[in-house]
Amino acid sequence: MMMVRRRPVPGWPAVLGADGVLLRPYQRADADAWVALRRRNEQWLTPWEPTPPRSWADANSAAGFRLVHTAQRRAGLRGDAMTFAVCLREDGGERLVGHLNLGNIVRRAFCSTFAGYWVDHRVAGRGVMPTALALAVDHAFGPGGLHRVEVNIRPENTASRRVVEKLGFREEAHHPRYLHIDGAWRDHVGYALTTEDLHDEGGLLARWRRTRDRADTGPGPAEIK
């Protein structure tokens, strides 16, 4: 029987980390933590996620995780997506707190991907997701060999919009009735970055750290108005 050797996928699998945030591929052992996290965040996530084909409890069960994990692995092997568990490093271990996906990867003349993400409401506002997205974008533009990352967000989702705006994503478009979210077709705002946007920036993580540090220290004397 002839063995078919699968061509390696640029940049995948990958483990990324900075500033206490860890991105890695999901593992089967993540099932219990994923189920608990998703069920705890039902009210927080439902308004912003694709309408599920069944109840939230069923979709976010151990069986639901197995279906999602299998689909993620296959997409990664095909080079269609890079799906990361977002974890916090603490007390010598790690804690699952969210999810980040670089999906719909198209190469050749397009070399683009769409980013989607969510985070536990208990760590929202602590800089976890901007750090995670910055890590993923730098990886996509580096080992991943991509040129463009897009993020599409409901106009009302101010928390998610703050993530991309903190990172300097460019607002490019308004997409009427773009995705079926929470029971209806919802408009989305389109944001994007290309490799050229980070020229001389040292990468998106470096840009984010500078932005975060300025916010932490407050304005200098020349900036006070």
N, C-alpha and C positions, 0 to 999 in steps of 0.2 A: 504494500500500500504506500503510495507516494505521500510524503509529508509536505504540507503547504506551510511555508515559513511566513508568518505575518510580519509585514513591514513595521518597523518601530514608528510610533507616533511622536512627532516633535513635542518635547516638553511634558510627556505624560508616560507613567505616573510621576507625581512630584510631591514633595513635602516642603512647605515654606513656613518661615517663622520670623517674627520681629516683635519687640516690645511686649512680650508676654502673650502674643497671639500666634496660634499655630493653625496652619491649613494643611490638611492631609486627605487622602482618599478615604472614603467610608470603609468600615470593616463590618463583617457580620456581627461581631461582638458589640456594635453600637446600637443594636436593635432596642434594648430596654431603655437606654438613655434617650434615644430619638423619640420613642413612643411617649415617654414621660414629658419630654420637652414640648413636643407638638401638642399634646393634649392640654398641657398647662397654658399654652399660648393661643388657644382656640380663638378667643375674643380679640386678641391682639392681631392675629394674622388673617382671619377670615375676610375682612374687608378688602384685602390687597392680593388675594391669591386666586388662581383659576378656580372656577366653580367645580367642586369635586363631583364625580359620578355617583357617589354614595355618601352616607353620613360621615361626619368628621371622625367619629370614633372608629368606624370601619376603615376609612382611608388611612388613618394614622394608628393602625394596630401593628402587631408583630408581622402579620401576613402582608399588610400594606408596605411595611419596611422592606420585606423580602422582594416584593415586586419592584419597588423603586430602586433598591440596591442592584438587582439584576439588570435593570434597564440602564442604570448609570454605568455599570461595568462594561456592558456591551457598547454603549456610546463612546466610552473612553478607548476601548480597543479599536473601534472604527476610526477614531480621531474626530468624532462629531462633537465631543464635549469634554470638558475638564470639570469634574464635580468634586467640591471640597467640603469636608466637615470642618466647621470653624470651632476651634477649641481655645480655651484659656489655660495657660500654664500656671498652676498654683499648687502649693504644698507638695512639690516634688512630683506631681502628676499632671493630668490634663482633664478639663471638664468641657463636654460638648455644650456649646451655647448658640450655635447657629449653622447656617448653610450658605454656600456660595457656588454658583454654577456659571461656567462659561459655556454656553450652549450654542447650537446652530452654527458651529464653526464651518466656514467655507474658505477654501484656500485658493490657489491659483491667482487670478487677477483681483479677487476680492479681499482675501486674507483678513476676514472680519469675524467677530463673535458678538453675541448678546450676553450681558451679565445680568444675573438675577440673584437676589440674596434675601435672607431674613435672619433676625437675631432675637434671642430671648428678651422679653420686655424688661427683665430684671437687670440686664447689663446695657440696655439702650442708653445712648447719650454718654457713654464712657470711652468713645473712640475706638471700640472694637471693630465695627464694620468699616469705617474709613481705612483703618490699618489693614484689614483683611482684603478689601477691594484694591488698595494700593499694591499689596503684595501680588495679588492675582494679575493685575494689569501689567506690572513690571515683568512677571513671568510670561504672560502672553506675548508681550513685545520682545522679550529676550529669547529664552529657549523654545517658547511656543511658536515663534516665527510669524506672528500676526502683525497686522498694520493698524487695525481699528477695533475699538471696543465700544459697543453701544449699550445704553441702559434706557429702558422705557418705563415710566412711572406714572401712576394716576396723578392728576394735578392736585388732588386733595391729600395725597400722602406726603405731608410736609417733612416727616421724619426721614423718609427715604430720599427725598429731594435734597435735604440738608447734607446727606452723605456725599452725593456726587458734587454738590456745589462747594463743599469744603475742599474737595480734591481738585477743583478747577475744571470739571467736565463742562463742555460747551453745550448750551441749550440750542438745539437745531430745528426741532419740528413739533408740531401738534398733530397727533394721530386720532382722528375721530373714530369712535366705536372700534377700538383697536383689538381688545381682548375681552373674552367673556369672563368677567371677574365678579364674584359674589352675586351671581344670579342675573347679570345683565351685561350688555356690551358697553364697555367703558372707554372713554377717551384716555389717551396717554400723552405725556410730554416726552420727547426724545432728546437724550443727551448723548454725547460721544467724545472720545479722545482718539487721536492718531499718534503715531510715533513722533511725528513732527512737532506736536504740541509739547512734547517733553524734551525737545532739543535744548541742550545746555542746562537742564534741570537736575540731572543726575538720577532721573527716574521719578516715578510718582510717589514712592514711599519717602524719598528725600524731600519732595515738595510738601507732602503732608506733614512731615516732622517740622519743617520750617513754619508752616501755617499754625500748627498746634503749639509750637513753642512761643510764637508771637502772641497767641491768644492767652497762654498761661502767664506770660510776663506782663501783659498789658502794653499800652502805647508808650513809646519813649517820649522824652521831652518835646522833640520836634513834631510829634504826632498829636499832641494834646491840643484840642481846639476849644 
